[in-house]
Amino acid sequence: MHIPYSDNKNKPLFDTDNETVPLVYFNMINLKKGESYDYQLSSHETSVVPATGNIQIEVEGNVLGSIGTRTSHVWDGQPEGSYIPIDSHCKITCLTDKAEVFIAGGIYDKKLNPFLVKTNEIDTVQYGSDDTKTHRKIKHILGAKQHEQVGRLLVNELYTVGAGGWSGFPPHKHDTENLPTETRHDEVYNYRFNPGHGFGVQVFQRDENKNEGFGYQLFDGSTIAVDKGYHPCVVAPGYEMYYFTILVGQSQRSLIQYFQKTHAYQLETIPGIKDMIAKYK
């Protein structure tokens, strides 16, 4: 599913009862200085991540602190984030002139402890190459470093390095619970481009044995929900692409991707890709 950018008026794009990616919750909120947004999800653990602006996080009446280092866009600085347990009242207050904030959530059944993730706790992985047109950087907000503190929610930011190239390649999927070769993980992306008039394409192939598929043209602010199938994406030459990523596992947090047989041999041609894959746990 593709949702073009529009003013969602602080209402979830994927709510707790959505059918497309039932494990995922996703909202984008926009606040002005001094404004607050409150929420409480009974069965979803969440991560509050400012795309831009600085915000204060309060959980169950206790101030955790402030996060957010970026001013006008996601290329301005390093990300910061948070972890909010299930069934916890969370209050977000804007401390700068304005803030755009992602709220990423995943189904879970245990109440853990809230915490913040500051810039020095972000786990950054760079892989691929300009030659293979796969050069990118991943900044894990809730990644392997936080594995023991989180249920089944993975949150990160992905950046193309250089101008143009493929991401999510070789084509892979994670729509079937078939351990130890694949896990069911629902996934949602929100895309940004630099410059903002750039674009990309999200590709889907449902059946490995059929030479047919479809795609969505991506613009600044596009949201994609990955329910099933192989799903690489590409950014046009001359533009940088960013996407905020939410992954939620059905039975475990660690992601096991199944790579399309036709193209899986290219895992051996992309520098550092196996180390990148190992970080999704």
N, C-alpha and C positions, 0 to 999 in steps of 0.2 A: 504494500500500500504506500502511495505517495501523497503527502499533504503539503501543498505549496505554502509558502510563508504568508501569514496574515495575522492580524491582531486577534489573538485567542482570548483576550480580556482576562488573562490569568486563570482560564479554565483549562483543565487537563486535556491534552491531545489524545492520550490513551489513559482512560480512567481504570479504576479497580475491576470493572466488570466488562472490559473490552474483549471482543471475540477474536481479533486479529492476532494479538500477542498477549494471551491471557495471563502470562507470568509477569508482565511489565506494566509499570505505571510511569507516565511521563508528562510533566508540565513545564511550561516556560512562563515566568512571571516578570513583569516590568514594574519597577518601583521608583518613586522620586524620593528625595531626601526627607527622612522622617517618617515615611510611609512604612507600614508593616503588612505582612501576609502570614496568616496562621493556618495550619493544617494538622490533621491527625489521622493516620491510616491504620486501621485495626489489624490488617494482615499483610502489610508491606513494610519491609525495611527500606529506608531511603537514603539518598545522598543529595545534599544541597551543594551546588557548585555554581559560583558566580561566573558567568561568561565575561561580564564587565562590571565594574563598580566594587565597592567594599560594603559588606553587610555584617550585621551582628546576628549570631545564632543563639537562641534561647530554647532549652528543652526542659519541659516540665517545670517552668518557672526559674530555672537555673541558667545563667548566662555562661555559655561555653567559651565565647570569645568572638573575634571578628576574623573574616577571611575575605580575600579578593585583592588582587594586585593590579588588575588591568583597567585601562581607562576607556578607550574607544572601540577596541576590537580584540579578538582572541589572540592576535599576534603581538599584543603589547607586552606580554610578560608571562610568567609561569602560572599554571593553575593552582588553585587551592580548593579544598572541599571539606566534606564532613560525613559523618555516619549518624543517622537517626534511627533508633530501634523501632520495632513495630509498636503500635498502640501508644505512641508518645506524642504529646502536644509539642509542636515545633512552631516557634515564632521567628520570622525573618524580618529584620529592620534595615532599611537602607541608610547608610552613613555618609554616602557621597551624593553628588547632585542627582545621579540616577544609577540604577543597576538593572542588569538583565540577568536572571538567575534560572538555572536548570534545576529541576527536582526529578531525580531518577529513582525509581522504586522497583522492588522485586518481591514476589510472594515469599513469605517465610513464616515459621510458626514458633520461634523462640525469641524472647526479649533479651537483647544483649545490652551493652553499654554504649552511650554516645561518645563521639570524639571528633576532633578536628584533624584535618590533614593539611599541614603547612607546606610551603615550597620545598623545604629541605627534606621532606618525606615523600616527595613525588619520585617514582621510579621511572626513569627515562630509558627507552630502548630505541636504538637507531639501526636500521637494517636495509638491505637492498642496495641498489647502485643506479647511477645515471645510465650506465650501459644497458642494464636490463629493464629500464623504465619502471623500477619498483622502489625507488628510494623514498623512505618515509621514516618518521619519528613518532613513537608512541609514548604518551605520558600517562602512566597509570596512577589514578587518584585513589581508587579502591582496587588494589592489585595484590600481587603475591606478598608484599610487605604486610598487608593487613589481613592475611588469610585467616588467622586464628581469631580475629575480632569481628568478622562479618559472616552472615549466613550463606546466601547463594547469589549475592549481587556483585557484579564486576562493572566498574566504571572507569573509562579512560578517554583521552583525547588523542586523535590521530592527525598528523600533519604530513602533507606531501613535502618532500625536500627538493628544492628546485622547482621548475615550472613544467607541469604536465607529467603524466605517468599513471600507472595502474596501482590499485590497492585491492586487498582481498584476493590477491592472485598468488598461486594458482587457484582457480575456482574451487570453493569449498562449501560445505553445508554442515548444519548441526541441528537437524529437525527431527531426529529419530533417537530414542533412547535405546542404544544398542552397545552397551559396554562389553568389552573395553575399546571398541573401535570408533564409537561416536556417542555424543551426549546430546540430549534435547536442550537447547538454549534458545529462548526467544531473544530477539535483538531489535533495538531501535537506534537510528542514527539521526542527528541533526547536523546539517551541512552549512559551512560558511566558505566564502571565496575571497581571495585577495588578488587583484582589486575586486570590489564587491560585484562588478558586472560580469565576473567570470562564470563558468558553468562546467558541469561534468555530466556523466551518465551512469546511472545505476542499472546493472544488467541482472536479469534473472533467467535461469534455466531450470525448469521444474523436473525434467526427466533426462537423465544422463544418456539414454539410448535414443533420444530423438534430437535431431539437429534443428531445434526450434527454441525460441526464447522470446523475451521482450525486455524493454528498458524504459526508464523514466529519465527525462532530462532534468538535471538538478540545478537549482539556482540558490542564491544566498538565502538561507533560512529554510530550505526544503527539509522535510522530515520523512524518513523511510522506515517502515516496519517490515522486518524480515520474518516471515512466518515459516517459509519452507523453500527449499531449492538452493542451487548454487548461485552466489551473489557477489561477483567482483564489481568494482566500480573504477572509473577513470576520469581524470580531469583534463580539460583541454590544454594544449600547449600555451605557455605564456601566463598561466594562472596557478596560484597556490590553492590547495584545498585543505579544509579542516573538517573533521566531523567528531561530534560528541557521541560517545558510544555507551549504550546500556546493554548488558548481557545478563540474563537470569536463567539459571539452570533449573531443570525440573527436579533432579534428585541430588545434585552435587554442585559445588561452586566451580570446580575445575572444568574448563572447556576442552573437549576432545573433538577436533574438526576432522571431517571426512573429506579428503581431497579427491576431486574428480579424476577418475582413472586415466582418462585421455591426456590430462595435463600434469598429473602428479609428478612425473619425472623432472619437472622444472623446479621442484624443491631443491634439487641438487645444483641448480644454476644461480640461485639468488643468495648472495652473501648474507649470513646472519639470520636467515629466516627460521631455522630450527630453534635457535635461542629465543627468538621472538615468540614462537608458538609455545615454548615451555613456560613463558611468563603468565599465560592465561590460566591461573590457578588460585 
